[in-house]
Amino acid sequence: PIIEAPSEGEAQAAYLSKIGLAYAVASQDYDSALFGAPMIARNLAISGRRKLPGKKAYVEVKPELVDVTKSLRELGITLEQLVMIGILVGTDFYEGVKGIGPKKALSIVKSYSSLREIFNELKIPFPEHLDEVYNFFLNPPVKHVDTINFSIPNKEKIISFLVEENNFNEERVSNALQPVMDMFSKRKTGLGKFMQQ
């Protein structure tokens, strides 16, 4: 299935996860948590390794599941406070405050109730667009859907899109697609047998 997001794909994915149409958001980016994703699946790359930024080296990565809801509970903060932490340390939409890392940001948001109060206390001018960034994370534009319908994937179109249009490795794509195609084939066979009885 394809759902075209009106704005950020991660916001749409977080929405689908929040309403129970997806188990988790598959993303490397923690901004998904700021959009309210209750669960994030990371490191789902085909290769099992990731290139280090600015280097010619790779590190091996394993898939991980981040339970954002549990993390918020353990930290004793709300989603709104997590968004404030994100803004203080930096997001895709705001560069952050120099000298403030995650630990310091956590301590700060537990002591103050709003971004304006925090910036005032830090004696930093409050950027005009920051309220907009904060509200964007908490209320992003999303396409409202009730169901997601799965159908048999069109292997040729997927390969065409990934390999011909986006230069993915054809062998890797085919190898990754095969288990999915096998699963749909088994489902079809099982239903066919059932209908013939």
C-alpha positions as CSV (number, residue, x, y, z in Angstrom):
1,P,0.0,0.0,0.0
2,I,1.0,3.6,-0.6
3,I,-0.1,6.6,1.4
4,E,1.1,9.9,0.2
5,A,1.8,12.2,3.1
6,P,0.7,15.8,2.8
7,S,3.9,16.9,4.6
8,E,6.5,14.8,6.4
9,G,6.5,11.1,5.8
10,E,7.6,10.4,9.4
11,A,4.6,12.4,10.7
12,Q,2.3,10.3,8.5
13,A,4.0,7.1,9.7
14,A,3.8,8.2,13.3
15,Y,0.1,8.9,12.9
16,L,-0.5,5.4,11.4
17,S,1.3,3.9,14.3
18,K,-0.6,6.0,16.9
19,I,-4.0,4.9,15.5
20,G,-2.9,1.2,15.4
21,L,-2.6,0.8,11.6
22,A,1.1,0.2,11.9
23,Y,3.1,-1.5,14.6
24,A,6.1,0.8,14.4
25,V,7.7,3.6,12.3
26,A,10.7,2.3,10.3
27,S,13.2,5.1,10.4
28,Q,16.8,6.0,11.4
29,D,15.6,9.5,12.4
30,Y,14.5,10.2,15.9
31,D,12.2,13.0,14.6
32,S,9.7,10.2,14.3
33,A,9.5,10.2,18.1
34,L,8.9,13.9,18.2
35,F,5.9,13.3,15.8
36,G,4.5,11.0,18.5
37,A,5.5,7.5,17.1
38,P,4.9,5.1,20.0
39,M,7.5,2.6,18.6
40,I,10.4,3.1,16.1
41,A,12.1,0.2,14.2
42,R,15.7,1.2,13.4
43,N,18.4,-0.4,11.3
44,L,16.2,-2.2,8.8
45,A,18.6,-1.8,5.9
46,I,19.2,-4.7,3.5
47,S,22.9,-4.7,4.0
48,G,23.1,-4.8,7.8
49,R,25.7,-2.1,7.9
50,R,25.8,1.7,7.8
51,K,28.4,4.1,6.5
52,L,29.9,6.4,9.1
53,P,29.3,10.1,8.3
54,G,32.3,11.8,6.6
55,K,34.4,8.5,6.6
56,K,35.0,5.7,4.3
57,A,34.2,3.2,7.1
58,Y,31.1,1.2,7.9
59,V,29.8,-0.2,11.1
60,E,27.7,-3.3,11.5
61,V,24.2,-2.6,12.7
62,K,21.4,-4.8,14.0
63,P,17.7,-4.0,13.9
64,E,16.4,-2.5,17.1
65,L,13.0,-1.6,18.4
66,V,12.7,1.7,20.4
67,D,9.6,1.8,22.6
68,V,9.1,5.6,22.8
69,T,6.1,5.3,25.1
70,K,8.1,3.3,27.6
71,S,11.1,5.7,27.3
72,L,8.9,8.7,28.0
73,R,7.4,7.0,31.0
74,E,10.9,6.0,32.4
75,L,12.2,9.5,31.9
76,G,9.1,11.0,33.5
77,I,8.4,13.4,30.6
78,T,5.5,14.0,28.2
79,L,5.6,14.1,24.4
80,E,5.5,17.9,24.7
81,Q,8.6,17.9,26.8
82,L,10.3,15.5,24.4
83,V,9.6,18.0,21.6
84,M,11.2,20.7,23.7
85,I,14.2,18.5,24.2
86,G,14.4,17.9,20.5
87,I,14.3,21.6,19.8
88,L,17.0,22.4,22.3
89,V,19.4,19.8,21.0
90,G,18.4,20.2,17.3
91,T,16.0,18.7,14.8
92,D,15.5,18.8,11.1
93,F,13.6,22.1,11.6
94,Y,15.7,23.9,14.1
95,E,19.5,23.8,14.7
96,G,19.3,23.7,18.5
97,V,21.0,25.7,21.2
98,K,24.8,25.6,21.3
99,G,26.1,23.9,24.4
100,I,22.9,22.0,25.2
101,G,23.0,18.2,24.8
102,P,20.3,15.6,25.7
103,K,21.1,15.3,29.4
104,K,21.1,19.1,30.0
105,A,18.0,19.5,27.9
106,L,16.2,16.8,29.9
107,S,17.1,18.6,33.1
108,I,16.0,22.0,31.7
109,V,12.6,20.8,30.4
110,K,11.8,19.2,33.8
111,S,12.4,22.6,35.4
112,Y,10.5,24.9,33.0
113,S,7.0,24.7,31.5
114,S,7.5,26.3,28.1
115,L,10.1,27.0,25.4
116,R,9.7,30.7,25.9
117,E,10.4,30.3,29.6
118,I,13.5,28.2,28.8
119,F,14.9,30.7,26.3
120,N,14.2,33.6,28.7
121,E,16.0,31.8,31.5
122,L,18.9,31.0,29.1
123,K,18.9,34.7,28.1
124,I,18.6,33.7,24.5
125,P,16.3,35.6,22.1
126,F,13.3,33.5,21.3
127,P,13.3,32.7,17.5
128,E,10.1,33.8,15.8
129,H,9.3,30.5,14.1
130,L,10.0,28.3,17.1
131,D,6.3,28.1,18.2
132,E,5.5,27.0,14.7
133,V,8.1,24.3,14.8
134,Y,6.9,23.1,18.3
135,N,3.3,23.0,17.1
136,F,4.3,21.3,13.8
137,F,5.7,18.3,15.7
138,L,2.6,18.0,17.9
139,N,0.0,18.6,15.2
140,P,1.6,17.8,11.8
141,P,-0.6,17.7,8.7
142,V,-1.4,14.1,8.0
143,K,-3.8,12.2,5.7
144,H,-6.5,10.6,7.8
145,V,-7.1,6.9,6.9
146,D,-9.3,4.2,8.4
147,T,-7.7,1.1,6.9
148,I,-4.7,-0.1,5.0
149,N,-5.4,-2.7,2.3
150,F,-2.6,-5.0,1.3
151,S,-2.5,-6.6,-2.1
152,I,0.0,-8.8,-3.9
153,P,3.1,-6.6,-4.7
154,N,3.8,-5.9,-8.3
155,K,7.4,-7.2,-8.4
156,E,8.2,-5.8,-11.8
157,K,7.1,-2.3,-10.8
158,I,9.0,-2.4,-7.5
159,I,12.2,-3.5,-9.3
160,S,11.7,-0.8,-12.0
161,F,11.2,1.9,-9.4
162,L,14.1,0.9,-7.1
163,V,16.6,-0.3,-9.7
164,E,15.9,1.6,-12.9
165,E,14.7,4.9,-11.4
166,N,16.7,5.0,-8.1
167,N,19.8,2.9,-8.9
168,F,19.4,0.3,-6.2
169,N,21.3,-3.0,-6.7
170,E,19.0,-5.4,-8.6
171,E,20.3,-8.5,-7.0
172,R,19.8,-7.1,-3.5
173,V,16.3,-5.9,-4.3
174,S,15.3,-9.2,-5.8
175,N,16.7,-11.1,-2.8
176,A,14.8,-8.8,-0.4
177,L,11.5,-9.1,-2.4
178,Q,11.6,-12.9,-2.7
179,P,10.4,-13.7,0.9
180,V,7.6,-11.2,0.5
181,M,6.5,-12.7,-2.8
182,D,6.7,-16.2,-1.3
183,M,4.5,-15.2,1.6
184,F,1.8,-13.9,-0.8
185,S,2.1,-17.0,-2.9
186,K,1.5,-19.2,0.2
187,R,-1.5,-17.1,1.2
188,K,-3.0,-17.4,-2.2
189,T,-2.4,-21.2,-2.3
190,G,-3.9,-21.6,1.1
191,L,-7.0,-19.6,0.2
192,G,-7.4,-21.4,-3.1
193,K,-7.3,-24.8,-1.4
194,F,-9.9,-23.6,1.2
195,M,-12.2,-22.3,-1.6
196,Q,-12.0,-25.7,-3.5
197,Q,-13.3,-27.7,-0.5
